[in-house]
Amino acid sequence: MAAKKAKTGMISHGIAAQNRKGRFDYTIKETVEAGIVLKGAEVKSLRLGRAALTEAYAIERDGELWLLNSYIPEYQGGVLSRFDTRAPRKLLLHRKQIRHFIGAITRSGATLVPLDIHFNARGVAKVTLGLGQGRKKVDKRHAIADRDWQRDKARLIRNKGADY
């Protein structure tokens, strides 16, 4: 009999953390995938899928983009190196992309919202950033109504086929 491989629970590719509230609170006009500078223990912690992006945002500092207030818990696997769980983390983009987003932030008052942290096919950690405009309470109500209508419409179409 072949020995079964033990599952480690680590994420090799796919979403590690998601900011579901980001798409609700902001109207996302444009998205971009950016690299992120992490330490080894931070990557291991991300692979366990315990990070949080609900209060995170990206800002410009000295011509670079930084991710602030993202929470990556300390890795408990016996690693000696400790890190600040809410430390600012540098985002890696092409210079032209950085200038484009800095211009959009300063010109229109938009916000760079991190939508998710994921591992690409090569296993590299990436952040999906969205250029978002804040929604007012009325807009949020419309978004909820649209979402409910789409769900009800899909249910009606699915059930209509069962009647015949």
DRENSE-916110 format. One record per residue: residue number from 0; chain; x, y, z of N, C-alpha, C in turn. Coordinates in nm, 4 decimals, always signed. Last residue first. Layout:
N
{pt NUM,A,{X,Y,Z},{X,Y,Z},{X,Y,Z}}
...
END
This chain:
164
{pt 163,A,{-4.1725,+2.2919,-1.6238},{-4.2145,+2.2335,-1.7515},{-4.1822,+2.0890,-1.7649}}
{pt 162,A,{-4.0589,+2.3673,-1.3823},{-4.2046,+2.3627,-1.3946},{-4.2502,+2.2905,-1.5209}}
{pt 161,A,{-3.7863,+2.3869,-1.4076},{-3.8370,+2.2702,-1.3358},{-3.9882,+2.2561,-1.3511}}
{pt 160,A,{-3.7448,+2.6328,-1.5279},{-3.7144,+2.5119,-1.6045},{-3.7697,+2.3867,-1.5394}}
{pt 159,A,{-3.7970,+2.7995,-1.3145},{-3.8911,+2.7984,-1.4270},{-3.8687,+2.6731,-1.5117}}
{pt 158,A,{-3.5772,+2.7861,-1.1453},{-3.6994,+2.7154,-1.1066},{-3.8007,+2.7064,-1.2203}}
{pt 157,A,{-3.3894,+2.9450,-1.2840},{-3.3564,+2.8068,-1.2512},{-3.4831,+2.7263,-1.2199}}
{pt 156,A,{-3.5232,+3.1885,-1.2921},{-3.4879,+3.1221,-1.4174},{-3.4594,+2.9743,-1.3915}}
{pt 155,A,{-3.5414,+3.2432,-1.0169},{-3.6614,+3.2297,-1.0988},{-3.6332,+3.1540,-1.2285}}
{pt 154,A,{-3.2682,+3.2605,-0.9473},{-3.3525,+3.1588,-0.8839},{-3.4797,+3.1348,-0.9668}}
{pt 153,A,{-3.1909,+3.4827,-1.0954},{-3.1281,+3.3536,-1.1228},{-3.2113,+3.2400,-1.0647}}
{pt 152,A,{-3.3525,+3.6744,-0.9680},{-3.3698,+3.6475,-1.1105},{-3.3101,+3.5118,-1.1469}}
{pt 151,A,{-3.2459,+3.6769,-0.7097},{-3.3847,+3.6337,-0.7307},{-3.4109,+3.5966,-0.8761}}
{pt 150,A,{-2.9871,+3.7753,-0.7694},{-3.0031,+3.6455,-0.7043},{-3.1445,+3.5909,-0.7271}}
{pt 149,A,{-3.0505,+4.0245,-0.8764},{-2.9762,+3.9283,-0.9579},{-2.9917,+3.7870,-0.9011}}
{pt 148,A,{-3.1758,+4.1421,-0.6531},{-3.2523,+4.1183,-0.7747},{-3.1829,+4.0156,-0.8633}}
{pt 147,A,{-2.9607,+4.1598,-0.4726},{-3.0769,+4.0776,-0.4392},{-3.1588,+4.0443,-0.5633}}
{pt 146,A,{-2.7970,+4.3390,-0.6148},{-2.7467,+4.2059,-0.5821},{-2.8638,+4.1119,-0.5508}}
{pt 145,A,{-2.9625,+4.5669,-0.6204},{-2.9196,+4.5025,-0.7452},{-2.8759,+4.3587,-0.7200}}
{pt 144,A,{-2.9814,+4.6225,-0.3443},{-3.1022,+4.5915,-0.4207},{-3.0666,+4.5206,-0.5515}}
{pt 143,A,{-2.7120,+4.6786,-0.2881},{-2.7784,+4.5668,-0.2203},{-2.9023,+4.5242,-0.2987}}
{pt 142,A,{-2.6772,+4.9056,-0.4478},{-2.5942,+4.7874,-0.4721},{-2.6579,+4.6637,-0.4082}}
{pt 141,A,{-2.8557,+5.0815,-0.3279},{-2.8789,+5.0392,-0.4662},{-2.7995,+4.9127,-0.4980}}
{pt 140,A,{-2.7268,+5.1109,-0.0819},{-2.8607,+5.0512,-0.0861},{-2.8941,+5.0024,-0.2265}}
{pt 139,A,{-2.4973,+5.2396,-0.1653},{-2.4854,+5.1067,-0.1061},{-2.6202,+5.0354,-0.1076}}
{pt 138,A,{-2.6021,+5.4828,-0.2469},{-2.5409,+5.3953,-0.3471},{-2.5280,+5.2532,-0.2946}}
{pt 137,A,{-2.6782,+5.5831,+0.0023},{-2.7809,+5.5567,-0.1000},{-2.7268,+5.4612,-0.2057}}
{pt 136,A,{-2.4319,+5.6199,+0.1301},{-2.5259,+5.5222,+0.1838},{-2.6332,+5.4840,+0.0807}}
{pt 135,A,{-2.1727,+5.6446,-0.1228},{-2.2587,+5.7005,-0.0196},{-2.3596,+5.5937,+0.0231}}
{pt 134,A,{-1.8476,+5.5113,-0.1838},{-1.9918,+5.5121,-0.2073},{-2.0632,+5.5778,-0.0905}}
{pt 133,A,{-1.5355,+5.6315,-0.3105},{-1.6217,+5.5963,-0.1982},{-1.7691,+5.6064,-0.2327}}
{pt 132,A,{-1.3742,+5.4788,-0.5752},{-1.4390,+5.6020,-0.5329},{-1.5380,+5.5617,-0.4243}}
{pt 131,A,{-1.0663,+5.2994,-0.6218},{-1.2063,+5.3102,-0.5861},{-1.2495,+5.4497,-0.5465}}
{pt 130,A,{-0.8700,+5.0846,-0.7715},{-0.8823,+5.2297,-0.7631},{-1.0306,+5.2569,-0.7417}}
{pt 129,A,{-0.7511,+4.7992,-0.6074},{-0.8584,+4.8601,-0.6838},{-0.8582,+5.0100,-0.6632}}
{pt 128,A,{-0.5048,+4.5471,-0.6205},{-0.5445,+4.6802,-0.5765},{-0.6552,+4.7314,-0.6663}}
{pt 127,A,{-0.4116,+4.2424,-0.5146},{-0.4968,+4.3051,-0.6147},{-0.5452,+4.4367,-0.5564}}
{pt 126,A,{-0.0887,+4.1307,-0.4516},{-0.2021,+4.2044,-0.3970},{-0.2809,+4.2603,-0.5144}}
{pt 125,A,{+0.0866,+3.8161,-0.4296},{+0.0459,+3.9361,-0.5029},{-0.0735,+3.9990,-0.4328}}
{pt 124,A,{+0.3445,+3.5840,-0.3807},{+0.2360,+3.6607,-0.3188},{+0.2112,+3.7890,-0.3971}}
{pt 123,A,{+0.4012,+3.3109,-0.5970},{+0.4461,+3.4416,-0.5496},{+0.3264,+3.5195,-0.4953}}
{pt 122,A,{+0.3470,+3.0727,-0.7248},{+0.3568,+3.0712,-0.5794},{+0.4053,+3.2010,-0.5192}}
{pt 121,A,{+0.2954,+3.0707,-0.9898},{+0.4337,+3.0434,-0.9518},{+0.4534,+3.0417,-0.8004}}
{pt 120,A,{+0.0304,+3.1486,-0.9945},{+0.0631,+3.0111,-1.0342},{+0.2061,+2.9726,-0.9963}}
{pt 119,A,{+0.0064,+3.3580,-0.6957},{-0.0131,+3.3292,-0.8378},{+0.0309,+3.1859,-0.8684}}
{pt 118,A,{-0.1763,+3.4042,-0.4073},{-0.0535,+3.3465,-0.4607},{-0.0794,+3.3094,-0.6054}}
{pt 117,A,{-0.3216,+3.7138,-0.2887},{-0.3272,+3.5788,-0.3416},{-0.1884,+3.5333,-0.3840}}
{pt 116,A,{-0.5232,+3.9362,-0.1279},{-0.3845,+3.8897,-0.1365},{-0.3943,+3.7454,-0.1823}}
{pt 115,A,{-0.7609,+4.1798,-0.2504},{-0.7216,+4.0485,-0.2000},{-0.5706,+4.0323,-0.2046}}
{pt 114,A,{-0.7953,+4.4572,-0.2565},{-0.9118,+4.3701,-0.2682},{-0.8822,+4.2281,-0.2224}}
{pt 113,A,{-0.6964,+4.7596,-0.1227},{-0.6526,+4.6221,-0.1498},{-0.7750,+4.5301,-0.1485}}
{pt 112,A,{-0.7640,+5.0638,-0.2783},{-0.8162,+4.9656,-0.1837},{-0.7595,+4.8279,-0.2185}}
{pt 111,A,{-0.6873,+5.3859,-0.3083},{-0.6361,+5.2558,-0.3500},{-0.6745,+5.1540,-0.2429}}
{pt 110,A,{-0.9294,+5.6329,-0.3869},{-0.8566,+5.5579,-0.2856},{-0.8073,+5.4282,-0.3470}}
{pt 109,A,{-0.9583,+5.9669,-0.5301},{-0.9885,+5.8236,-0.5231},{-0.9011,+5.7583,-0.4161}}
{pt 108,A,{-0.9323,+6.2328,-0.5922},{-0.9648,+6.1960,-0.4546},{-1.0043,+6.0507,-0.4397}}
{pt 107,A,{-0.8478,+6.3038,-0.8417},{-0.9906,+6.2801,-0.8234},{-1.0289,+6.2413,-0.6815}}
{pt 106,A,{-0.5673,+6.3686,-0.8084},{-0.6573,+6.4435,-0.8965},{-0.8031,+6.4267,-0.8560}}
{pt 105,A,{-0.4456,+6.1861,-0.6327},{-0.4386,+6.3298,-0.6043},{-0.5414,+6.4094,-0.6846}}
{pt 104,A,{-0.5105,+5.9391,-0.7523},{-0.5408,+5.9643,-0.6108},{-0.5447,+6.1144,-0.5837}}
{pt 103,A,{-0.4120,+5.9626,-1.0110},{-0.5556,+5.9407,-0.9903},{-0.5960,+5.9705,-0.8465}}
{pt 102,A,{-0.1373,+5.9908,-0.9599},{-0.2124,+6.0976,-1.0256},{-0.3614,+6.0845,-1.0032}}
{pt 101,A,{-0.0855,+5.7403,-0.8512},{-0.0641,+5.8592,-0.7676},{-0.1394,+5.9770,-0.8267}}
{pt 100,A,{-0.1390,+5.5816,-1.0770},{-0.2237,+5.5707,-0.9582},{-0.2060,+5.6894,-0.8647}}
{pt 99,A,{+0.0644,+5.6676,-1.2564},{-0.0769,+5.6697,-1.2956},{-0.1671,+5.6694,-1.1715}}
{pt 98,A,{+0.2992,+5.6130,-1.1134},{+0.2653,+5.7517,-1.1479},{+0.1179,+5.7654,-1.1839}}
{pt 97,A,{+0.2779,+5.3318,-1.1074},{+0.2806,+5.4088,-0.9818},{+0.2415,+5.5523,-1.0094}}
{pt 96,A,{+0.2989,+5.2705,-1.3781},{+0.1756,+5.2387,-1.3055},{+0.1662,+5.3189,-1.1759}}
{pt 95,A,{+0.5628,+5.3532,-1.4247},{+0.4529,+5.4165,-1.4991},{+0.3187,+5.3915,-1.4289}}
{pt 94,A,{+0.7077,+5.1775,-1.2618},{+0.7099,+5.3213,-1.2333},{+0.5937,+5.3944,-1.3021}}
{pt 93,A,{+0.5310,+4.8807,-1.1688},{+0.6154,+4.9541,-1.2624},{+0.6019,+5.1033,-1.2334}}
{pt 92,A,{+0.5267,+4.7849,-0.8193},{+0.4611,+4.8129,-0.9473},{+0.5631,+4.8780,-1.0406}}
{pt 91,A,{+0.5015,+4.6576,-0.5083},{+0.5902,+4.6582,-0.6246},{+0.5082,+4.6718,-0.7528}}
{pt 90,A,{+0.4681,+4.8018,-0.1888},{+0.4044,+4.7406,-0.3044},{+0.4932,+4.7582,-0.4266}}
{pt 89,A,{+0.5789,+4.7449,+0.1440},{+0.6010,+4.8098,+0.0150},{+0.5342,+4.7303,-0.0969}}
{pt 88,A,{+0.3897,+4.7737,+0.4335},{+0.4558,+4.6828,+0.3402},{+0.4612,+4.7479,+0.2024}}
{pt 87,A,{+0.3889,+4.8659,+0.7750},{+0.3698,+4.9071,+0.6350},{+0.4511,+4.8161,+0.5431}}
{pt 86,A,{+0.2709,+4.6176,+1.0144},{+0.3779,+4.7003,+0.9577},{+0.3425,+4.7462,+0.8162}}
{pt 85,A,{+0.1133,+4.4668,+1.1844},{+0.0500,+4.5725,+1.1044},{+0.1535,+4.6677,+1.0428}}
{pt 84,A,{+0.2844,+4.2893,+1.3135},{+0.1708,+4.2343,+1.2389},{+0.1018,+4.3377,+1.1508}}
{pt 83,A,{+0.6285,+4.2880,+1.2996},{+0.5129,+4.3688,+1.3361},{+0.3956,+4.3244,+1.2498}}
{pt 82,A,{+0.7847,+3.9705,+1.3700},{+0.7614,+4.0883,+1.2873},{+0.6384,+4.1601,+1.3382}}
{pt 81,A,{+1.0547,+3.7505,+1.4616},{+0.9228,+3.8072,+1.4857},{+0.9081,+3.9318,+1.3994}}
{pt 80,A,{+1.2348,+3.4625,+1.4077},{+1.2172,+3.6013,+1.3650},{+1.0730,+3.6454,+1.3865}}
{pt 79,A,{+1.2130,+3.1963,+1.4811},{+1.2691,+3.2913,+1.5763},{+1.2431,+3.4357,+1.5380}}
{pt 78,A,{+0.9435,+2.9765,+1.4458},{+1.0353,+3.0677,+1.3798},{+1.0842,+3.1708,+1.4807}}
{pt 77,A,{+0.7512,+2.7923,+1.5223},{+0.8845,+2.7830,+1.5802},{+0.9870,+2.8732,+1.5148}}
{pt 76,A,{+0.5068,+2.8636,+1.3905},{+0.5764,+2.7374,+1.3621},{+0.7189,+2.7299,+1.4126}}
{pt 75,A,{+0.3419,+3.0801,+1.3950},{+0.3661,+3.0104,+1.5209},{+0.4460,+2.8819,+1.5038}}
{pt 74,A,{+0.3708,+3.3983,+1.2599},{+0.3740,+3.2553,+1.2308},{+0.4164,+3.1813,+1.3568}}
{pt 73,A,{+0.1512,+3.6656,+1.3389},{+0.2823,+3.6026,+1.3498},{+0.2697,+3.4532,+1.3243}}
{pt 72,A,{-0.0887,+3.7815,+1.0898},{-0.0499,+3.7352,+1.2235},{+0.0877,+3.6698,+1.2233}}
{pt 71,A,{-0.1255,+4.0669,+0.9230},{-0.0725,+3.9334,+0.8975},{-0.0227,+3.8824,+1.0323}}
{pt 70,A,{-0.3304,+4.3201,+0.8265},{-0.2961,+4.2368,+0.9414},{-0.2510,+4.0997,+0.8941}}
{pt 69,A,{-0.2663,+4.6441,+0.7049},{-0.3038,+4.5060,+0.6744},{-0.2527,+4.4188,+0.7881}}
{pt 68,A,{-0.1886,+4.9080,+0.7376},{-0.2941,+4.8547,+0.8244},{-0.3448,+4.7175,+0.7816}}
{pt 67,A,{-0.0835,+4.9846,+0.4041},{-0.0896,+5.0127,+0.5470},{-0.2061,+4.9402,+0.6116}}
{pt 66,A,{+0.1368,+4.9541,+0.1467},{+0.0147,+4.8963,+0.2011},{+0.0172,+4.9147,+0.3524}}
{pt 65,A,{+0.2669,+5.2069,-0.0644},{+0.2800,+5.1255,+0.0561},{+0.1428,+5.0759,+0.0990}}
{pt 64,A,{+0.4444,+5.3177,-0.3488},{+0.3155,+5.2810,-0.2897},{+0.3389,+5.1839,-0.1744}}
{pt 63,A,{+0.6650,+5.6001,-0.3829},{+0.6397,+5.4565,-0.3794},{+0.5019,+5.4318,-0.3187}}
{pt 62,A,{+0.7224,+5.8681,-0.3517},{+0.7167,+5.8150,-0.4875},{+0.6958,+5.6646,-0.4946}}
{pt 61,A,{+0.7016,+5.9025,-0.0701},{+0.8311,+5.9188,-0.1389},{+0.8321,+5.8539,-0.2773}}
{pt 60,A,{+0.4135,+5.7278,-0.0615},{+0.5134,+5.7840,+0.0286},{+0.6477,+5.7843,-0.0448}}
{pt 59,A,{+0.0711,+5.6735,-0.1010},{+0.1963,+5.7094,-0.1679},{+0.2882,+5.7724,-0.0646}}
{pt 58,A,{-0.1157,+5.3881,+0.0241},{-0.0842,+5.5304,+0.0128},{+0.0460,+5.5477,-0.0638}}
{pt 57,A,{-0.3861,+5.1627,+0.0645},{-0.2548,+5.1906,+0.0062},{-0.2366,+5.3413,-0.0058}}
{pt 56,A,{-0.5374,+4.9911,+0.3444},{-0.5414,+5.0853,+0.2333},{-0.3994,+5.1091,+0.1849}}
{pt 55,A,{-0.7397,+4.7814,+0.5595},{-0.6164,+4.8156,+0.4897},{-0.6410,+4.9154,+0.3765}}
{pt 54,A,{-0.9418,+4.6688,+0.7017},{-0.9126,+4.8100,+0.7295},{-0.7894,+4.8594,+0.6540}}
{pt 53,A,{-0.9510,+4.4058,+0.5960},{-1.0725,+4.4861,+0.6055},{-1.0453,+4.6340,+0.6276}}
{pt 52,A,{-0.7667,+4.2061,+0.5576},{-0.7495,+4.3291,+0.4796},{-0.8639,+4.4276,+0.4995}}
{pt 51,A,{-0.5851,+3.9554,+0.7296},{-0.7077,+4.0353,+0.7200},{-0.6774,+4.1671,+0.6487}}
{pt 50,A,{-0.4684,+3.6085,+0.7217},{-0.4504,+3.7539,+0.7124},{-0.5855,+3.8241,+0.7000}}
{pt 49,A,{-0.4554,+3.3319,+0.7210},{-0.5138,+3.3988,+0.8376},{-0.5007,+3.5502,+0.8340}}
{pt 48,A,{-0.3463,+3.1343,+0.5496},{-0.4731,+3.1991,+0.5169},{-0.5373,+3.2735,+0.6318}}
{pt 47,A,{-0.1034,+3.0133,+0.5493},{-0.2037,+2.9524,+0.6374},{-0.3403,+3.0182,+0.6198}}
{pt 46,A,{+0.0371,+3.1857,+0.3923},{+0.0024,+3.0558,+0.3346},{-0.0969,+2.9796,+0.4216}}
{pt 45,A,{+0.0889,+3.3915,+0.5730},{-0.0096,+3.4123,+0.4664},{-0.0549,+3.2795,+0.4062}}
{pt 44,A,{+0.2932,+3.2687,+0.7203},{+0.1675,+3.3020,+0.7866},{+0.0560,+3.3244,+0.6841}}
{pt 43,A,{+0.4896,+3.2556,+0.5237},{+0.4390,+3.1320,+0.5847},{+0.3050,+3.1558,+0.6523}}
{pt 42,A,{+0.5262,+3.5286,+0.4808},{+0.4784,+3.4446,+0.3708},{+0.4206,+3.3152,+0.4267}}
{pt 41,A,{+0.6301,+3.6057,+0.7269},{+0.5035,+3.6636,+0.6816},{+0.4425,+3.5792,+0.5696}}
{pt 40,A,{+0.8713,+3.4725,+0.7329},{+0.7692,+3.4315,+0.8287},{+0.6326,+3.4870,+0.7904}}
{pt 39,A,{+1.0092,+3.6144,+0.5269},{+0.9791,+3.4717,+0.5157},{+0.8689,+3.4252,+0.6081}}
{pt 38,A,{+0.8551,+3.9324,+0.4515},{+0.9594,+3.8513,+0.5126},{+0.9161,+3.7052,+0.5049}}
{pt 37,A,{+0.7596,+4.0993,+0.1450},{+0.7297,+4.0286,+0.2689},{+0.8536,+3.9588,+0.3214}}
{pt 36,A,{+0.6356,+4.3250,-0.0766},{+0.7596,+4.2871,-0.0104},{+0.7248,+4.2278,+0.1258}}
{pt 35,A,{+0.4294,+4.2375,-0.3481},{+0.4376,+4.2888,-0.2121},{+0.5654,+4.2365,-0.1484}}
{pt 34,A,{+0.3040,+4.3321,-0.6737},{+0.3829,+4.2486,-0.5847},{+0.3882,+4.3129,-0.4472}}
{pt 33,A,{-0.0287,+4.3830,-0.7927},{+0.1010,+4.4348,-0.7492},{+0.1724,+4.3308,-0.6653}}
{pt 32,A,{-0.2664,+4.4212,-1.0392},{-0.2010,+4.3227,-0.9540},{-0.0609,+4.3738,-0.9207}}
{pt 31,A,{-0.5428,+4.6449,-1.0462},{-0.4074,+4.6108,-1.0879},{-0.3515,+4.5094,-0.9884}}
{pt 30,A,{-0.8486,+4.7916,-1.1653},{-0.7727,+4.7043,-1.0759},{-0.6352,+4.6778,-1.1345}}
{pt 29,A,{-1.0867,+5.0564,-1.1551},{-0.9734,+4.9944,-1.2211},{-0.9023,+4.9048,-1.1207}}
{pt 28,A,{-1.3076,+5.1315,-1.0075},{-1.2986,+5.1729,-1.1471},{-1.1933,+5.0943,-1.2240}}
{pt 27,A,{-1.5299,+5.0358,-0.7658},{-1.3968,+5.0068,-0.8193},{-1.3953,+5.0380,-0.9688}}
{pt 26,A,{-1.6780,+5.2062,-0.5252},{-1.7022,+5.1727,-0.6650},{-1.5651,+5.1570,-0.7288}}
{pt 25,A,{-1.6715,+5.0794,-0.1903},{-1.6139,+5.1609,-0.2972},{-1.6628,+5.1130,-0.4324}}
{pt 24,A,{-1.7988,+4.9027,-0.0206},{-1.7818,+5.0410,+0.0241},{-1.7321,+5.1341,-0.0860}}
{pt 23,A,{-1.7885,+4.6640,-0.1677},{-1.9170,+4.7170,-0.1245},{-1.9066,+4.8651,-0.0893}}
{pt 22,A,{-1.5270,+4.6046,-0.2100},{-1.6118,+4.6209,-0.3294},{-1.7481,+4.6779,-0.2933}}
{pt 21,A,{-1.4455,+4.5848,+0.0616},{-1.3867,+4.6831,-0.0287},{-1.4727,+4.7091,-0.1511}}
{pt 20,A,{-1.5510,+4.3683,+0.1876},{-1.6156,+4.4960,+0.2130},{-1.5643,+4.6046,+0.1179}}
{pt 19,A,{-1.3764,+4.1675,+0.1285},{-1.5077,+4.1646,+0.0644},{-1.5800,+4.2985,+0.0799}}
{pt 18,A,{-1.0734,+4.1145,+0.0871},{-1.1415,+4.2298,+0.1439},{-1.2773,+4.2406,+0.0756}}
{pt 17,A,{-0.8997,+3.8131,+0.1681},{-0.9884,+3.8868,+0.0794},{-1.0553,+4.0002,+0.1558}}
{pt 16,A,{-0.6139,+3.6027,+0.1463},{-0.6959,+3.6955,+0.2244},{-0.7784,+3.7786,+0.1272}}
{pt 15,A,{-0.5356,+3.4091,-0.0379},{-0.4947,+3.3942,+0.1015},{-0.5788,+3.4831,+0.1927}}
{pt 14,A,{-0.6363,+3.2400,-0.3280},{-0.6569,+3.3558,-0.2406},{-0.6191,+3.3230,-0.0966}}
{pt 13,A,{-0.3723,+3.0574,-0.5017},{-0.5104,+3.0935,-0.4731},{-0.5162,+3.2068,-0.3714}}
{pt 12,A,{-0.1286,+2.8150,-0.4043},{-0.1778,+2.9151,-0.4987},{-0.3256,+2.9373,-0.4707}}
{pt 11,A,{-0.0760,+2.6979,-0.1606},{+0.0339,+2.7129,-0.2559},{-0.0018,+2.8115,-0.3658}}
{pt 10,A,{-0.1488,+2.7169,+0.1715},{-0.1994,+2.7588,+0.0412},{-0.0809,+2.7755,-0.0525}}
{pt 9,A,{-0.1428,+2.4419,+0.4010},{-0.0810,+2.5622,+0.3451},{-0.1386,+2.5895,+0.2065}}
{pt 8,A,{-0.2226,+2.2023,+0.4969},{-0.3129,+2.3145,+0.5178},{-0.2570,+2.4454,+0.4659}}
{pt 7,A,{-0.0883,+1.9619,+0.4628},{-0.0313,+2.0605,+0.5543},{-0.1257,+2.1755,+0.5828}}
{pt 6,A,{-0.1717,+1.6244,+0.4569},{-0.2068,+1.7576,+0.4084},{-0.1608,+1.8611,+0.5096}}
{pt 5,A,{+0.0454,+1.3553,+0.3964},{-0.0254,+1.4366,+0.4959},{-0.0504,+1.5756,+0.4399}}
{pt 4,A,{-0.0053,+1.1022,+0.1604},{+0.0650,+1.2254,+0.1920},{-0.0172,+1.3066,+0.2917}}
{pt 3,A,{-0.0149,+0.7565,+0.2352},{-0.0849,+0.8800,+0.1987},{-0.0037,+0.9993,+0.2433}}
{pt 2,A,{+0.1797,+0.4968,+0.0930},{+0.1539,+0.5845,+0.2083},{+0.0861,+0.7126,+0.1600}}
{pt 1,A,{+0.0442,+0.2215,-0.0769},{+0.1189,+0.3475,-0.0827},{+0.0794,+0.4339,+0.0364}}
{pt 0,A,{+0.0821,-0.1188,+0.0000},{+0.0000,+0.0000,+0.0000},{+0.0862,+0.1247,+0.0000}}
END
